[in-house]
Amino acid sequence: MGFSDRYRALLPGLKVRGNTHNLDFWGIVFGRPVAFSILLLIGDIPWLTPNMLTHASNAFLVAGAAAILVGTWPWFMVAVALLNISYAFDCADGQLARYRKNGSLVGSYYDKMSDHFGMTLIYTALAWVAFQRNPQPLYFLLAIAAISGNLIIGYAKWIAAAHGKLVESTGASEDSGLLRAGLIVLRKGIEFRDADIFLWCSLGLILDHPEIGLVLMGISQFVVAIISSFHRGWLMSRPSPPDSGNH
């Protein structure tokens, strides 16, 4: 496929309106645009598979967590670069699978499980470095709250999905205006979805205060987990359409 054709085929991955794969603030403003640029260059290399991009994402993430553990500011900047490259590749694997129309359940499972292991690694590294600087057990409690919150949110989501009660939307249809799409992006900046750890973690590392990411994500993920649990429970309580197949 030529460059212009590849550009048009990949372009839907950048949409905010009507794109249920583009739900995270940092994905909208950074991850997916960078992934789009990467795939413009390498998207048609025959031997390159989505799983290979997931492998690369995992390798960069592990390297980024190791850089955090060094515990000094120059290495924090290395960690920021590595972690955000990891996130770009994490966005690229799904885009490549949709572009080639060859996604698989195994690939999707591998991608999602990698995300949870990666989040755990990042929070643990941040908590350890923050604790080394200021021996307060609160940092580990914040890490546990963030990790547990992510798991509860995901668990509630997939229980709802298993019973046909999953409702996911960007909040804007294809024909909604650019202003509304812009407002949705701004709103997502304060939703603190799990992938936004790459933004808030990076901010803390740049400022030489790794605890910033822990505080923001630890509190927000705990709160969102409570809200999500009640919301999904409310959806489960609603009667299903007669032809939904639920029982």
DOSE-85493 format. One line per 8 residues: their letters; for each residue y, z, x of N, C-alpha, C. Coordinates in Angstrom, 3 decimals. Each point is the difference from the previous one (the first is absolute). Layout:
// DOSE-85493
A> Y:Z:X:Y:Z:X:Y:Z:X | ... .
// end
This chain:
// DOSE-85493
MGFSDRYR> -1.188:0.000:0.844:1.188:0.000:-0.844:1.241:0.000:0.882 | 0.975:-0.838:-0.322:1.222:-0.064:0.776:0.867:1.230:-0.174 | 1.019:0.124:0.878:0.853:1.184:-0.012:0.703:0.179:-1.345 | 0.564:-1.088:-0.549:0.739:0.114:-1.262:-0.925:0.371:-1.151 | -1.223:-0.554:-0.002:-0.965:0.351:-1.045:-0.438:1.460:0.141 | -0.196:0.417:1.243:-0.388:1.391:0.240:1.117:0.935:-0.441 | 1.220:-0.364:0.272:1.164:0.804:-0.409:0.004:0.185:-1.524 | -0.185:-1.082:-0.741:0.024:0.083:-1.465:-1.179:0.807:-0.529 .
ALLPGLKV> -1.159:-0.135:0.643:-1.189:0.711:-0.474:0.089:1.499:0.257 | 0.671:0.382:1.078:0.115:1.419:0.340:1.167:0.686:-0.707 | 0.950:-0.788:-0.484:1.235:0.547:-0.554:-0.211:1.005:-1.138 | -0.996:-0.175:-0.877:-0.189:0.988:-1.077:-0.207:1.425:0.503 | -0.478:0.160:1.237:-0.210:1.332:0.543:1.278:0.791:0.201 | 1.153:-0.688:-0.009:1.287:0.669:0.189:0.662:0.395:-1.307 | -0.511:-0.489:-1.113:0.654:0.248:-1.269:0.005:1.475:-0.359 | 1.115:0.437:-0.552:0.091:1.356:-0.538:-0.314:-0.023:-1.490 .
RGNTHNLD> 0.515:-1.005:-0.676:-0.174:-0.093:-1.450:-1.384:-0.540:-0.335 | -0.749:0.767:-0.782:-1.296:-0.466:-0.467:-1.095:0.024:1.040 | 0.222:0.625:1.157:-1.005:0.027:1.061:-0.591:1.403:0.090 | -1.216:0.179:-0.505:-0.619:1.322:-0.002:-0.534:0.396:1.370 | 0.055:-0.913:0.989:-0.408:0.346:1.358:1.180:0.497:0.834 | 1.202:-0.038:-0.552:1.204:0.327:0.754:0.700:1.186:-0.664 | -0.570:1.187:0.169:0.461:1.162:-0.746:0.717:1.035:0.854 | -0.155:-0.062:1.312:0.557:1.019:0.881:1.336:-0.445:0.574 .
FWGIVFGR> 0.943:0.937:0.098:1.321:-0.331:0.523:-0.087:-0.597:1.398 | -0.718:0.658:0.913:-0.064:-0.490:1.373:-0.795:-1.307:0.092 | -0.895:-0.214:-0.950:-0.695:-1.281:-0.057:0.928:-1.127:-0.413 | 0.876:0.295:-0.965:0.925:-1.023:-0.496:1.029:-0.378:1.055 | 0.568:1.007:0.679:1.116:-0.288:0.906:-0.441:-0.266:1.435 | -1.243:0.388:0.361:-0.436:-0.221:1.383:-1.399:-0.607:0.100 | -1.013:0.705:-0.499:-1.382:-0.376:0.250:-0.354:-1.406:-0.411 | 0.289:-0.353:-1.248:-0.395:-1.320:-0.486:0.842:-1.129:0.581 .
PVAFSILL> 1.303:0.168:0.193:0.749:-1.063:0.680:-0.504:-0.266:1.416 | -0.330:1.065:0.748:-0.516:-0.198:1.357:-1.390:-0.631:-0.056 | -0.831:0.454:-0.936:-1.325:-0.595:-0.162:0.109:-1.480:-0.355 | 0.942:-0.319:-0.873:0.260:-1.395:-0.371:0.330:-0.832:1.239 | 0.852:0.533:0.865:0.388:-0.720:1.219:-1.197:-0.194:0.932 | -0.834:1.041:0.116:-1.189:-0.106:0.844:-0.936:-1.087:-0.514 | -0.225:0.004:-1.317:-0.954:-0.949:-0.575:0.535:-1.427:-0.002 | 1.320:-0.162:0.021:0.549:-1.346:0.156:-0.469:-0.619:1.308 .
LIGDIPWL> -0.203:0.846:1.008:-0.412:-0.489:1.315:-1.514:-0.099:0.150 | -0.728:0.958:-0.566:-1.438:0.082:0.290:-0.883:-0.154:-1.233 | 0.604:-0.212:-1.159:-0.762:0.024:-1.249:-1.099:-1.034:-0.111 | 0.083:-1.095:0.736:-1.010:-1.054:-0.103:-0.893:-0.097:1.223 | -0.007:1.022:0.844:-0.964:0.027:1.100:-1.383:0.231:-0.605 | -0.925:-0.937:0.141:-1.270:0.046:-0.760:-0.819:1.263:0.221 | -0.068:0.471:1.236:-0.892:1.120:0.288:0.626:1.359:-0.330 | 1.280:0.008:-0.339:0.678:1.252:-0.311:-0.314:0.415:-1.436 .
TPNMLTHA> -0.497:1.203:-0.186:-0.373:0.480:-1.326:0.882:1.189:-0.398 | 0.102:0.293:-1.297:0.745:1.189:-0.425:-0.518:1.284:0.641 | -1.330:0.110:0.161:-0.552:1.213:0.613:0.450:0.159:1.451 | 0.201:-1.125:0.696:0.500:0.093:1.373:1.410:0.584:0.031 | 0.813:-0.356:-0.994:1.343:0.576:-0.079:-0.078:1.491:-0.312 | -0.968:0.404:-0.816:-0.197:1.430:-0.270:-0.425:0.716:1.276 | -0.890:-0.636:0.795:-0.385:0.575:1.296:1.237:0.229:0.866 | 0.854:-1.034:0.077:1.211:0.090:0.826:0.909:1.110:-0.502 .
SNAFLVAG> 0.157:0.092:-1.322:0.827:1.051:-0.584:-0.513:1.373:0.393 | -1.312:0.200:-0.079:-0.584:1.293:0.354:0.209:0.321:1.481 | -0.139:-1.010:0.857:0.172:0.225:1.444:1.436:0.404:0.316 | 0.971:-0.683:-0.601:1.397:0.352:0.234:0.309:1.400:-0.534 | -0.608:0.351:-1.139:0.264:1.321:-0.575:-0.538:1.108:0.896 | -1.213:-0.170:0.494:-0.574:1.011:0.899:0.863:0.132:1.255 | 0.444:-1.126:0.544:0.865:0.034:1.182:1.323:0.698:-0.324 | 0.545:-0.245:-1.201:1.246:0.645:-0.404:-0.163:1.503:-0.131 .
AAAILVGT> -1.115:0.441:-0.590:-0.251:1.434:-0.125:-0.147:0.644:1.379 | -0.658:-0.693:0.929:-0.138:0.519:1.356:1.368:0.139:0.666 | 0.894:-0.967:-0.252:1.350:0.067:0.567:0.770:1.200:-0.568 | -0.197:0.298:-1.288:0.637:1.186:-0.589:-0.467:1.260:0.718 | -1.289:0.068:0.293:-0.575:1.202:0.593:0.499:0.268:1.414 | 0.549:-1.009:0.667:0.597:0.243:1.323:1.132:1.007:-0.135 | 0.739:-0.085:-1.120:0.966:1.037:-0.333:1.371:-0.116:0.621 | 0.334:-1.132:0.597:1.332:-0.175:0.587:0.702:-1.181:-0.667 .
WPWFMVAV> 1.347:0.040:0.009:0.766:-0.991:-0.751:-0.269:-1.452:0.418 | -0.069:-0.330:1.306:-0.288:-1.417:0.315:-1.296:-0.483:-0.637 | -1.006:0.857:-0.022:-1.271:-0.385:-0.608:0.092:-0.038:-1.517 | 0.912:0.782:-0.564:0.228:-0.093:-1.437:0.465:-1.407:-0.373 | 0.839:-0.601:0.825:0.487:-1.345:-0.281:-1.138:-1.018:0.104 | -0.888:0.213:0.961:-1.197:-0.854:0.094:-0.829:0.141:-1.270 | -0.135:1.252:-0.467:-0.773:0.253:-1.217:0.616:-0.701:-1.205 | 1.327:0.024:-0.110:0.679:-0.682:-1.109:-0.350:-1.478:-0.010 .
ALLNISYA> 0.052:-0.629:1.176:-0.319:-1.431:0.084:-1.456:-0.258:-0.374 | -0.912:0.779:0.555:-1.428:-0.221:-0.250:-0.371:0.243:-1.456 | 0.535:1.055:-0.590:-0.343:0.322:-1.387:0.526:-1.051:-0.966 | 1.185:-0.518:0.261:0.538:-1.005:-0.908:-0.649:-1.365:0.195 | -0.446:-0.295:1.216:-0.820:-1.205:0.197:-1.306:0.152:-0.762 | -0.581:1.201:0.076:-1.228:0.276:-0.746:0.204:-0.247:-1.487 | 1.122:0.482:-0.532:0.256:-0.170:-1.426:0.194:-1.468:-0.364 | 0.665:-0.759:0.869:0.186:-1.428:-0.263:-1.345:-0.718:-0.079 .
FDCADGQL> -0.921:0.327:0.905:-1.326:-0.613:-0.040:-0.785:0.471:-1.222 | 0.240:1.252:-0.409:-0.651:0.508:-1.207:0.457:-0.773:-1.232 | 1.270:-0.380:-0.022:0.495:-0.839:-1.095:-0.524:-1.431:0.115 | -0.180:-0.457:1.229:-0.393:-1.391:0.228:-1.442:-0.278:-0.407 | -0.897:0.988:0.120:-1.402:-0.290:-0.307:-0.193:-0.387:-1.463 | 0.664:0.729:-0.901:-0.100:-0.345:-1.421:0.684:-1.313:-0.323 | 1.153:-0.242:0.631:0.698:-1.267:-0.218:-0.862:-1.171:0.448 | -0.675:0.155:1.146:-0.857:-1.085:0.503:-1.175:-0.242:-0.936 .
ARYRKNGS> -0.595:1.088:-0.517:-1.134:-0.147:-0.923:0.431:-0.728:-1.274 | 1.196:0.336:-0.527:0.473:-0.675:-1.207:0.402:-1.450:0.294 | 0.558:-0.228:1.168:0.397:-1.352:0.397:-1.225:-0.924:0.089 | -1.076:0.513:0.575:-1.212:-0.809:0.157:-0.931:0.095:-1.203 | 0.303:0.926:-0.913:-0.839:0.211:-1.186:-1.438:0.346:0.391 | -0.140:0.816:1.052:-1.338:0.380:0.449:-0.136:1.511:0.166 | 0.759:0.752:-0.791:-0.111:1.448:0.068:-1.370:0.469:-0.455 | -0.415:1.152:0.506:-1.315:0.540:-0.354:0.129:1.480:-0.343 .
LVGSYYDK> -0.976:0.500:-0.747:-0.009:1.417:-0.338:-0.153:0.856:1.252 | -0.823:-0.489:0.939:-0.203:0.751:1.243:1.300:0.068:0.793 | 0.716:-1.120:0.078:1.266:-0.021:0.716:1.036:0.906:-0.636 | 0.053:-0.011:-1.341:0.936:0.868:-0.716:-0.345:1.470:0.231 | -1.286:0.302:-0.035:-0.454:1.378:0.239:0.360:0.451:1.417 | -0.273:-0.864:0.972:0.298:0.312:1.401:1.499:0.246:0.191 | 0.805:-0.838:-0.625:1.453:0.122:0.121:0.483:1.328:-0.573 | -0.464:0.347:-1.186:0.466:1.224:-0.658:-0.509:1.256:0.705 .
MSDHFGMT> -1.247:-0.020:0.465:-0.513:1.162:0.717:0.729:0.174:1.332 | 0.325:-1.117:0.646:0.766:0.067:1.246:1.357:0.643:-0.239 | 0.612:-0.319:-1.130:1.302:0.587:-0.325:-0.082:1.520:-0.057 | -1.033:0.523:-0.655:-0.107:1.451:-0.158:-0.306:0.678:1.335 | -0.887:-0.595:0.797:-0.265:0.569:1.321:1.260:-0.052:0.858 | 0.739:-1.102:-0.109:1.219:-0.152:0.789:1.064:1.017:-0.380 | 0.203:0.201:-1.309:0.969:0.994:-0.458:-0.363:1.385:0.531 | -1.277:0.343:-0.071:-0.456:1.303:0.487:0.310:0.156:1.486 .
LIYTALAW> -0.227:-1.054:0.766:0.250:0.043:1.439:1.485:0.187:0.300 | 0.856:-0.714:-0.720:1.443:0.112:0.232:0.497:1.404:-0.338 | -0.372:0.513:-1.163:0.459:1.331:-0.402:-0.502:1.075:0.969 | -1.237:-0.150:0.452:-0.551:0.975:0.934:0.762:-0.027:1.326 | 0.299:-1.202:0.492:0.742:-0.129:1.260:1.402:0.600:-0.128 | 0.675:-0.295:-1.111:1.343:0.553:-0.213:-0.035:1.530:-0.063 | -0.978:0.543:-0.723:-0.101:1.449:-0.141:-0.272:0.660:1.349 | -0.862:-0.604:0.790:-0.345:0.581:1.295:1.215:0.032:0.926 .
VAFQRNPQ> 0.734:-1.120:0.072:1.168:-0.065:0.878:1.088:0.960:-0.485 | 0.236:0.043:-1.313:1.010:0.920:-0.543:-0.391:1.447:0.298 | -1.293:0.305:-0.122:-0.476:1.362:0.265:0.149:0.358:1.476 | -0.246:-0.962:0.891:0.157:0.255:1.422:1.444:0.344:0.349 | 0.937:-0.605:-0.716:1.414:0.269:0.260:0.459:1.313:-0.636 | -0.538:0.288:-1.174:0.410:1.195:-0.742:-1.235:0.536:-0.732 | -0.680:0.967:0.582:-1.295:0.461:-0.541:0.109:0.617:-1.393 | 0.133:-0.860:-0.990:0.054:0.431:-1.392:-1.149:-0.665:-0.770 .
PLYFLLAI> -0.871:0.782:-0.634:-1.118:-0.588:-0.754:0.455:-0.860:-1.177 | 1.276:0.113:-0.372:0.518:-0.794:-1.113:-0.223:-1.489:0.223 | 0.053:-0.459:1.255:-0.160:-1.420:0.276:-1.388:-0.490:-0.411 | -1.013:0.826:0.243:-1.345:-0.394:-0.399:-0.159:0.054:-1.516 | 0.681:0.947:-0.646:-0.031:0.052:-1.461:0.652:-1.243:-0.603 | 1.093:-0.456:0.610:0.655:-1.216:-0.479:-0.909:-1.212:0.192 | -0.693:-0.063:1.135:-0.931:-1.106:0.241:-1.129:0.008:-1.022 | -0.536:1.197:-0.267:-1.065:0.118:-1.000:0.510:-0.408:-1.376 .
AAISGNLI> 1.230:0.417:-0.346:0.576:-0.365:-1.297:0.159:-1.509:-0.114 | 0.452:-0.653:1.071:0.188:-1.453:-0.029:-1.331:-0.726:-0.128 | -0.981:0.413:0.807:-1.322:-0.639:-0.043:-0.664:0.229:-1.356 | 0.035:1.241:-0.479:-0.607:0.313:-1.297:0.700:-0.747:-1.124 | 1.339:-0.062:0.080:0.747:-0.729:-1.022:-0.404:-1.451:-0.062 | -0.120:-0.650:1.168:-0.440:-1.402:0.038:-1.362:-0.169:-0.657 | -0.926:0.902:0.324:-1.356:-0.109:-0.541:-0.026:0.223:-1.509 | 0.767:0.987:-0.484:0.040:0.282:-1.442:0.591:-1.189:-0.756 .
IGYAKWIA> 1.089:-0.565:0.538:0.629:-1.163:-0.643:-0.995:-1.151:-0.086 | -0.683:-0.273:1.113:-0.979:-1.078:0.005:-1.176:0.266:-0.908 | -0.485:1.248:-0.004:-1.147:0.356:-0.826:0.333:-0.158:-1.476 | 1.175:0.499:-0.414:0.416:-0.134:-1.395:0.139:-1.469:-0.388 | 0.524:-0.800:0.922:0.190:-1.426:-0.272:-1.332:-0.689:-0.265 | -0.989:0.261:0.858:-1.262:-0.732:-0.132:-0.874:0.535:-1.120 | 0.170:1.264:-0.391:-0.663:0.480:-1.217:0.551:-0.763:-1.204 | 1.333:-0.139:-0.041:0.619:-0.757:-1.088:-0.467:-1.448:0.018 .
AAHGKLVE> -0.102:-0.580:1.186:-0.447:-1.400:0.108:-1.433:-0.155:-0.492 | -0.857:0.971:0.322:-1.400:-0.080:-0.403:-0.164:0.027:-1.512 | 0.984:0.581:-0.687:-0.064:0.088:-1.460:0.976:-0.960:-0.679 | 0.481:-0.983:0.755:0.880:-1.009:-0.589:1.356:0.521:-0.409 | 0.468:1.071:0.649:1.280:0.610:-0.372:1.062:-0.185:1.077 | -0.290:-0.870:0.957:0.950:-0.183:1.100:1.123:-0.923:-0.432 | 1.231:0.478:0.166:1.171:-0.810:-0.296:0.879:0.013:1.241 | 0.058:-1.136:0.702:0.826:-0.096:1.202:1.023:-1.103:-0.204 .
STGASEDS> 1.237:0.288:0.297:1.057:-1.004:-0.170:1.138:0.273:0.957 | 0.665:-1.060:0.426:1.201:0.166:0.822:1.189:0.373:-0.864 | -0.149:-0.105:-1.332:1.096:0.309:-0.898:0.903:-1.178:-0.266 | -0.370:-1.167:0.494:0.820:-1.190:-0.224:-0.909:-1.194:-0.203 | 0.321:-0.823:-0.945:-0.757:-1.207:-0.245:0.546:-1.136:0.855 | -0.724:-1.116:0.001:0.397:-1.148:0.808:1.397:-0.499:-0.348 | 0.371:0.115:-1.269:1.279:-0.573:-0.414:1.134:1.028:-0.038 | -0.221:1.218:0.511:1.076:0.979:0.026:0.990:-0.370:1.098 .
GLLRAGLI> 1.212:0.471:-0.119:1.060:-0.402:0.910:-0.105:0.610:1.375 | 0.749:-0.572:0.934:0.010:0.486:1.366:0.588:1.408:0.084 | 0.985:0.287:-0.851:0.608:1.325:0.005:-1.036:1.053:-0.359 | -0.792:-0.292:-1.029:-1.023:0.958:-0.406:-1.040:0.178:1.106 | -0.366:-1.101:0.655:-0.954:0.097:1.098:0.566:0.850:1.132 | 1.291:-0.170:0.292:0.641:0.800:1.030:0.018:1.466:-0.337 | 0.255:0.323:-1.264:0.001:1.395:-0.434:-1.394:0.605:0.102 | -1.011:-0.815:-0.267:-1.377:0.472:0.116:-0.321:0.340:1.453 .
VLRKGIEF> 0.451:-0.838:0.925:-0.221:0.273:1.422:0.655:1.315:0.394 | 1.240:0.229:-0.449:0.692:1.250:0.304:-0.741:1.196:-0.595 | -0.493:-0.167:-1.215:-0.746:1.091:-0.632:-1.255:0.334:0.799 | -0.652:-1.022:0.515:-1.228:0.223:0.751:0.259:0.756:1.295 | 1.246:-0.044:0.481:0.327:0.730:1.206:-0.128:1.502:-0.154 | 0.073:0.499:-1.237:-0.129:1.446:-0.233:-1.309:0.355:-0.715 | -0.900:-0.968:-0.125:-1.290:0.288:-0.605:-0.974:0.622:0.995 | 0.261:-0.181:1.293:-0.832:0.587:1.048:-1.480:-0.330:-0.211 .
RDADIFLW> -0.288:-1.302:-0.096:-1.401:-0.396:-0.061:-0.651:0.213:1.361 | -1.334:-0.004:0.031:-0.706:0.382:1.226:0.368:-0.872:1.201 | 0.183:-1.309:-0.211:0.310:-0.884:1.118:1.378:0.248:0.594 | 0.854:0.708:-0.732:1.336:0.297:0.523:-0.028:1.014:1.135 | -1.185:0.524:0.313:-0.120:0.872:1.159:0.473:-0.711:1.262 | -0.197:-1.329:0.070:0.400:-0.729:1.201:1.515:-0.006:0.164 | 0.730:0.013:-1.104:1.458:0.085:0.056:0.447:1.395:0.397 | -0.461:1.015:-0.734:0.495:1.362:0.209:-0.526:0.600:1.295 .
CSLGLILD> -1.223:-0.347:0.371:-0.532:0.430:1.289:0.824:-0.606:1.132 | 0.326:-1.285:-0.128:0.798:-0.672:1.029:1.380:0.622:0.125 | 0.613:0.321:-1.139:1.324:0.623:0.022:-0.041:1.323:0.767 | -0.991:0.826:-0.284:-0.118:1.279:0.688:-0.230:-0.165:1.492 | -0.840:-0.969:0.364:-0.288:-0.215:1.419:1.224:-0.533:0.739 | 0.738:-0.902:-0.634:1.214:-0.532:0.626:1.015:1.110:0.251 | 0.092:0.946:-0.934:0.940:1.112:0.126:-0.567:1.147:0.844 | -1.212:-0.195:0.530:-0.681:1.016:0.811:-0.298:1.262:-0.806 .
HPEIGLVL> -0.258:-0.185:-1.292:-0.388:1.101:-0.880:-1.207:-0.451:-0.832 | -1.193:0.049:0.589:-1.191:-0.486:-0.711:-0.278:0.735:-1.299 | 0.569:1.203:-0.147:-0.252:0.766:-1.231:0.672:-0.623:-1.212 | 0.974:-0.891:0.196:0.693:-0.611:-1.146:-0.978:-0.750:-0.894 | -0.856:-0.808:0.615:-0.991:-0.734:-0.785:-0.940:0.924:-0.732 | -0.388:1.110:0.638:-0.900:0.967:-0.639:0.649:0.648:-1.213 | 1.251:0.404:0.150:0.693:0.671:-1.104:0.175:-0.948:-1.179 | 0.502:-1.208:0.272:0.256:-0.950:-1.078:-1.282:-0.414:-0.714 .
MGISQFVV> -1.032:-0.330:0.766:-1.233:-0.489:-0.619:-0.860:1.142:-0.532 | 0.001:1.147:0.690:-0.801:1.124:-0.482:0.456:0.473:-1.359 | 1.312:0.160:-0.173:0.535:0.448:-1.287:-0.132:-1.092:-1.055 | 0.396:-1.223:0.358:0.017:-1.076:-1.000:-1.403:-0.354:-0.486 | -0.981:-0.066:0.901:-1.344:-0.381:-0.419:-0.629:1.067:-0.885 | 0.300:1.264:0.259:-0.503:1.073:-0.850:0.591:-0.106:-1.402 | 1.310:-0.243:-0.064:0.664:-0.124:-1.302:-0.500:-1.232:-0.749 | -0.086:-1.132:0.705:-0.459:-1.238:-0.640:-1.441:0.148:-0.473 .
AIISSFHR> -0.831:0.732:0.756:-1.392:0.207:-0.405:-0.080:0.743:-1.329 | 0.844:1.002:-0.166:0.018:0.748:-1.269:0.444:-0.910:-1.145 | 1.091:-0.737:0.230:0.505:-0.901:-1.035:-1.038:-1.064:-0.341 | -0.605:-0.591:1.032:-0.994:-1.052:-0.207:-1.217:0.525:-0.763 | -0.434:1.223:0.323:-1.167:0.574:-0.675:0.251:0.147:-1.493 | 1.170:0.512:-0.362:0.321:0.155:-1.415:0.180:-1.357:-0.683 | 0.642:-0.942:0.706:0.223:-1.324:-0.580:-1.318:-0.723:-0.240 | -0.884:0.028:0.996:-1.302:-0.654:-0.175:-0.808:0.700:-1.086 .
GWLMSRPS> 0.102:1.329:-0.065:-0.701:0.721:-1.058:0.497:-0.390:-1.373 | 1.315:-0.199:-0.112:0.565:-0.446:-1.277:-0.513:-1.388:-0.368 | -0.085:-0.887:1.003:-0.536:-1.330:-0.265:-1.464:0.073:-0.435 | -0.757:0.907:0.608:-1.410:0.140:-0.361:-0.155:0.521:-1.429 | 0.976:0.774:-0.469:-0.091:0.582:-1.335:0.310:-1.003:-1.099 | 0.613:-1.108:0.354:0.363:-0.991:-1.005:-1.223:-0.815:-0.399 | -0.123:-0.338:-1.275:-1.168:-0.785:-0.433:0.000:-1.385:0.631 | -1.182:-0.467:0.330:-0.152:-1.322:0.596:-0.096:-1.049:-1.093 .
PPDSGNH> 0.439:-1.227:0.295:-0.190:-1.090:-0.963:-1.471:-0.183:-0.327 | -0.328:-0.417:-1.210:-1.414:-0.119:-0.399:-0.827:-0.886:0.904 | 0.627:-1.027:0.624:-0.760:-0.944:0.809:0.078:0.321:1.484 | 0.436:1.211:0.370:0.206:0.319:1.418:-1.307:0.220:0.742 | -1.064:0.334:-0.756:-1.277:0.229:0.670:-0.171:1.409:0.498 | 0.986:0.881:-0.184:-0.107:1.387:0.429:-0.863:0.782:-0.984 | -0.639:1.026:0.467:-0.797:0.861:-0.866:-0.080:1.378:0.599 .
// end
